[in-house]
Amino acid sequence: MRYDVMIIGGGPGGYTAANKAAANGLKTILFEKREIGGTCLNRGCIPMKALIEASRLYRNSLNGELFGVYNEKTSFDYVKVNERKRAVIDQLRSGVEKSLRANKVEVVNGEARLIDKDRISCNGEIYEGENIILAAGSIPAKPPIEGIEYAISSDEVLSDDFVLPESLIIIGGGVIGCEIADALNGFGVKVIILEMADRLLPTLDKDLGQRLGMFFKKRGIEVNCSAAVKSISENREVSYVDKKGNELSVSADAVLVATGRKANLEGLIGEDVELSIQRGVVADEEGRTNIEGVYCIGDAKANNIQLAHVAEAQGENIVDLILNKKPSIDMSVIPSAVYTEPEIASVGYSEEELKKQDIEYVSKKVLTGANGRCLIENSESGFVKVLIADDKIVGGSIVAPHASELISELAIAVEKKMSPEDLEEVIHPHPSISEMIWDVVK
């Protein structure tokens, strides 16, 4: 049997492409060696956010006095926390599986390998097709640190049998490290962060990482930036060099390495396949590899932004290409969010990028302290910032409750090349956090 579309990887990019391809009449088969939903649903985004929500609820309940709410028996059961996390995962995975069945996508559970431009092997069988999409995702990266075998990854932290340690060292202050730090600190774990860059969230606007560092320190999280880790000992002692060149060490019950993720290519490519690989599958902006009819999307793609919604959008666009249509989603504007408390989100240019490209711009900012909804929720001191160049909104960032929801408004403004006046014309409800977007463009 020959297929129109064959997809390796059942994560957000893979199952999105599979559903769209099948819904458009293409005979589609999807291969997944683990659970449908990939890392995002099973070992990443969804379980992480479930932990964060439970942690936030517990932390806020301990601070109920401010609102006149008292509960002397506030406690948590981490087993129950994990049970609810698992229930959320199972329900969402069931929904994805149902959609694949409804669209008549053939799903094969097993480790699939590309063996030719139009052939895939899996479970001892050979499958043939016109188009192949590689959506194999990523795995935690392990930096070359002496004693790295004594550290755990985010996979272990988000597993159902993870036992909360009393103390945890996190190597890496990017999105993954900061979200885990926020969640576990909320459950009472003593957290120490070691970040090589000069601030947390080094890939985002400088304001964001600096503000989060301030929040974390206030909450009791020890933040050490400009820290170059040298080794990890068997007894979980981490040696590092600070920005002044001093050799220091810290110890904890567990050490987590959260220094990023890498393309999951193990077993994916056959020996005789001449696919271009450079720390990921090399593909153009639209996902075409050097082999005609073979595409790559998501975290497996070299130099790609490793976000689930990026993979989903690329999955949509790849199917458009296969259908000989123009890609339906603009990939030039990609919002990102960090689900700490408060949330952090950004889109478009950062100030550093505008300065680097010598683009003249105006930065406008409003603070959460003047926003009624933020005061009601007792939010930390955050802000909404927009960057304007040539009378167009070219970037924006938010540090506030529900920032992950609010950033879409700024994403639309950037994508549609809207002026501040365009947003000012739209009435925003009161009291709401979205009012800050209205205020900042006035």
N, C-alpha and C positions, 0 to 999 in steps of 0.2 A: 504494500500500500504506500502511495506517495502523498505527502502532505504539502499544502501551500506554505505553511509557516511552522517551523519547529523552534521551540524556545527552551533553553537550558537555564533554569533558575526560576523558582516560584515566589520570589519576593515581590514588592510593590511594582517594580518595573516589568517583571516577567508576567505576573498575572494580569496587570493592566493591558499589556500588549496582547496577551492571549484572549482576553475577553473582547477587546475591540476587533481583533482579527476575525474571530469566530462570528461576532455579531454582524460583520460585514460579508459573511458568506465564505470566508476562507477556511479550508480544512486545517485545523490547528491541533498541535500536540505540545504538551508542556511537561518537562522533566524536572523533578525536584527530589534531591537525595535525602532531605530531612522533612521538616514540616512546611506545608503551604503557608505562605506569609513571609518566609525568609527571616533574616535577622531582625528587621524592623518590628515585625509583629511578635516574634517569639523570644528574641534575646536582645532587643534594643529599645526602639522608641516607645512602644506601648507598655512593656513591663516597667521601664524607667519612669514613665509618667504616672503609672499607677502607684509606684512607690512614693514619688514626689507628692502626689495628692494625699496619700495616707499620712505622710510625714507632716505636710502642711496643716492638715486637720488636727493632728496631735499637738503640734507646736502652738497653733492658734488657741486650742482649748486650754493650754496651760496659761495663756495670757488673757483669759476671759475677764479678769477683774476690771480691766480698762473699760469694758462694755457693761459692767455691772452683772456679769454672769459668773457664778461660782460653782465649781465642781471639785470637791476635795478628793474624789476617787478617780481622777483622770489617769488612765494608763493605756498601754497598748499590748497587743499579743502579736508578735511578728509572724507566727504561724498563720494566724487569721489574715494578716496583711498579705501574705503570700497566696493564701487561698483565694482571696478576692482578685488579686493580680492574675492568677491562673484562670479564674472564671471569665475575666474580661478578655484574656487572650483566646480562650476556647470559643467564646461567643463570636469574636471577630473572625477567627479562622474559619469557623463553621459558615459564616456569611460569605467569605471569599470562596470557599469550596462550593457552596450552593450556587453562586453566580457562575462559576466555571461549568458546573453541571448544566445549568439553565442555558448556557450558550453552546453546549455540546462540545466543550474543549476536552480532548482526551488527555488524561493526567497519568503519568507513569512515575512511580516512586522508585528511584534508583539513581546511581551515580552515572551521569551521562558524559560522553566525551565526543568532541568534534574530531572526526577521522578523515573528512574530506569536505570539499566545498558544498556538498549537498547530502552528506551522510553523518549520522550520529549513531554511536553504539551505546547501549544501556542494557544491563542485565542479560548480556549474552546475545541480544538481538540487534539487528541493524535496521535503522529507520532512514528513509530517504525523503527529501523535500526540496522545494524550490528556494526557500528563504530560511535562513537560520539566524536567530537572535540570541546572543550570549548575554545573559543577565545573572551571572553567577554570584554577584555581590562581593562582600569583603569580610575579612576576619581581623581580629585585633592584631596590631603590629607589635612586635617585640624588639625594642632597640637593643643595640649591642652593649648591654650593661653587664658587668661581671656579677654573677649571682642572680640573673634574671629569672632563673628557674624557681626561685623562692617567692616570686611575686604572682599575684593572680590578675586576671583580666576582668573586663566588664561582664563577660559571659558568666563567670563564677558568681559575681555580685548579684546578678539578675536571675540566677538559678533558684529553683524552689527550695533547695536544701541549704542555701547560704545562711550561716549563723552570724548574727551581728557581733563584731568584735568590740571590745571596749575602746580600742584606739585603732586608727587607720592612717597610713601614709599614702597619699596619692601622688604619683609621679606624673605630672602633666596637668596643666590648668586650662585646657581647652574646654569645649562644650561638654564632652563626656565626663571629664574629671570634675568639672564644676557642678554638673547636675547630680552626680553621685555624692559629692561633698555636701551639697545642700540637703539631699534626702536623708543621708545617714546622720548628719549633724542634728537634724530635726528629731531623730530617734535617740539622741543622747550620745552618739559615738564621738569621741574626741578625734578631730580630723586635722591632719597636717598636709598642706599642699606644697609640692616642690615644682616650680615652673621655670624652665630655662629662659624664657623671654622676660622682658622687664615688666610685664603685667599679665594678668589673667586675660583669657579670650584674645590672644595676640593677633588673630586673623580678622578681628572686628575693629570698628572705630575705637580709637584710644579711650574716649570717654567711657565706653561701656565696661571695659575690663577694669579700669581704675575705680569706677563706681561700685562694681561688684566686689572688688577687693575690700573696699570700705565696709560694705554690708557684712561680708564674711568675717572680718576681724571683729566687728561689733557683736557678732553672733558667737564668737569664741572659736572660730576656725583660724588656725595658724597658717598664714600665707607667706611663703618664701619665694619671691621672684628672683630672676637672674641667678638661679641655682642650677649648677651643672652636676647631675648625679654621676657618681663614679662607680659605686658598687652597692650590692645588697647582700647582707650576710645571712646565714642560715637561721639566726635568731632574730631576723627582721630588723636589723640595724642598717640604715641607709646613710652612706657617706656621700657628701657633696661639697662643692666649692661655691662660695657665695660671690657676689659681684666685686668684693674687695680682695678676692683671692684667698680668703680664709678657708681652711679645710675643716668642715663641721660634720656632725652626724646626729641623726635622730633615730629613735626606735619606736616600734608600735607592735600591736598584736598581729597586724597584717599589713601587707604592702600591695597596693594596686597600681599597675602600670596602665595609664590612660593617655598614651602619646600618639594616638591616631589609629587608623585602620589601613589595611592594604588589600589590594585586589585578591580575590579568592580564586587562584588559577590552578591549584594543585589538582592534577588528574583531568583538567578541562580540555587540554589540547593534545591531540595525538602527535606522535613523534614525526610523522611525515607531513604534517600540516605546516606550511610556511606562513604562519600568521605573525604579523609584526607585534612584538611584545616589548614594552619599555615601562616596567613597574605597573603593568596593566596592559590591556589590549588597546593598541593604537587604533583610533578611529577618528574620522573627521567630525566637524560640528554636528552633522546630521546622523552620525553613528555608523557610517560606512567604513569597513576595514579594508585592508589591502586585497582581500579576497572577495570577488564579486558575489553578491548574494548572502554574504555573512556580515552581520551587524553586531554592534556591542553597545549596551546601555548601562547606566547605573554605576555602582561602585567598582565593577570589574573593568571599566573603561579607564585608560590612562589619563591622568590630569583632569579627572572629572570632579565636580563638586559632589561630595558624598552625603547627599540628603535624599530621603525617601521620595519627597515630592519632585525632586529633579529626575529620579529614575522613572517615576510615573509619567511625567511629562514627556520624557524621551521615548518611553514605550508607546505613548499615543502618536508621537511624530514619526516613529519608525514604521508603524502600520500605515500611516498616511503615505509614506514613501513607497511602500510595497503596493499600495492601491493606486499609485501614480497620481497622488494628490499633493498639494502644497501642505507642508507641515502646519498643523492647526494651532500650535502653542508657541508663543514667543519665548525663547530660552535666554534672552538677554537680560531679563529682569527676574532675579531669584531672591525672594525673601528668606530670611533665616531667623530662627528663634531659639532662645535658651530658656528652659523651663525652671529656672531658679525662682526664689521669692525675693523681690518681685521679678516678674518675667522680663526678659530682654529680647528685643527684636530689631532687625535692621534690613534695609533694602537699598539697592543702588550704590552710588559712590559713597565712600567714606571721605572724611576731610583729608586724610593722608594721601589717598589716591588722587584727589583733585589737585592737591599741592604738587604731587609728583609729576602730574601731567601739565602743570602750569596753567590750570584752568581757573579763571577768576570766578569767585563764588561768594555768596552771602550765607552765613549760618544764623538761623533763628531758633531760639530755644525758649520753652516755657517749663516751669517747674511744677511738680505734683503738689507742692505745698499750697498752691492757690486753687487747687481743684477740689470741689466739694466731695465727689465720690471717693477720691483717694484719701481724703481726711476721714470720711466715714469708715472706710475699710482699714484705717490706720496703716497705710502703706509706707514703706521706706521712702526716703527723699529721692525721687527719680525725676525724669524729664521726658519731653518730646522735642526732638530736634529735626529740622528740615534744612536741607542744603539746596540753594537756588543758584542756578547759573543760566545766564541769558534769559532771565524771566521764566525759567522752567524748573520744576522740582526735579532734581537729579538724584536725590538720596534722602534717607531719613532714618532715624533710630528712636527707639522708645524704651524707657526703663519705667515700668509701671505695671500694676495688675492687668492681666489679660492682654499684654503686649502682643502675644502671638496671634490674637484675634484682630487687634487694631492695625497691625502692620499691613494687612491686605489693602486698606484704604490708601496708604502711601505707595504700595506697590502698583496699584492702578494708576495713581497720579504720575509715577515715574514712567510706567509703560506707555501711557497715553500722552506723555509729554505735556502734562497739565501745568498751568501757571498757578501761583498762590491764589490769585483771584478766582480761578475756577473752583477751588475748594471752598473759598470764603463764601461763595454764592449758595452753598448747600447748608441748610439748617441742621444742626446736630442737637440731639436731645439733652435735656438738663434734668437732674444732674447726671452726668456720664463722664467716663474717662475720655471718650472720644472727643469731648469738647476741647481737650487740649490741642487736638489737631486743628480744630476750627480757630482756636486762639492763636496758635503759632503762625498761621498764614495771614493773619490780619495786619 
